[in-house]
């Protein structure tokens, strides 16, 4: 078994999302740094320094937004301050590749 076959075998949901997302976004991602060969992983949630992909794998986010996320993802104090501000914030567009089709986006 090749590395690519093994990669595709353990990340089937990311492969499926990539095949749909590439029809909507260049390279199937919203930023060049998120692209990997043969396809990127798709992150489903993040908390603190950890991220989880759609396949259930857990990762440590060492880049943390290149310093922007110094407090981590969804830090409770930051989340509370955003809620209390009443302002609308744009966090990160991810393709909603569910039943509505790949051209619909939702905020994460």
N, C-alpha and C positions, 0 to 999 in steps of 0.2 A: 504494500500500500504506500502510495506517495504521500508527502506532506500535505499537498493540496487536497487529496482525497480524504485524508484524516481531518483536515481543517473543515472541509465541507460537511463531513459526517457528524462532527460535534457541534456545528453551528448552523443547523438547517433553517432555523427561523431567520437568522441574519441573511443567509443566502436568498431566501424567499423575498425578504424585504428589499434587498439590494436589486433583485431582478425587477421588482415593481418600481422602486424609487429611481432607478437609472432612467426610466421613461419620463421622469418629472424634473429631476435635478441633475446637473452635469456631474458625472461620476457617481451619482446616486447619493450624494452627501451635500450638506449645506455649507461646508467649509473644507478647504483642501487638506487641512491637518487631520481630518477624520477619515480620510480615504486610506485603505489598505488593500493590497493584492491578496487573493483574487477578489475579495469583497470585504467591506468593513463590518465590524460588529455594530449592532444597534443597541444603544443604551436605553433601558426602560425606566430606571430610577437611579437617584444618587442621594447619598446622605453622608455628611462629613467628608472624609477622604475616600469613601468607597462608592463604586458604581456597580450596577448589575445590568447585564445585557438581557435581551429578549429570550435567550436560551437558558437563563438562570445562572450564568457564571458571574462570579464576583471579582472585581478588579480594584486595585488601589490606584487612585488618580494622582500620579506624581506631578503632573504639570499644573494642576489646579488652576486652569485658565491663565497660565503664565503669570501667576501672582495675583490675578484679579480675585480669585477665590481663596484668599489667604485664610479665611475663617472656615473654609470647607463648603460643601454643597448644602443648601437648606439649613444654615446655622439658625437655631431657634430664635436668637435675638434679632437677627436680620429679617427673618420671616415675620416676626411679630411687628417690627418697625414698618415693614412694607404694608402689612394689613392695616395697621393703625393710621398710616398716611392717607389711605383712601385713594391713592394714585393707582393708575393702571400701568403695569410694567410688562414689557415684552422680554421674555426670558430666552427661549430658544425654539425655533420652528423645527418640528419633526414631522415627517410625512405620516399622515394617518392613513395607513394602508389597509384599513378594515373594509367593511362592506360598502362604504361610500365611494371607494375608488382612490387611486393613488394621487389624484390632483387636489385632494382636500388636506389642509394642514391644521394642526392643533397646537396649542401651546403647552409646554411641559414645564 
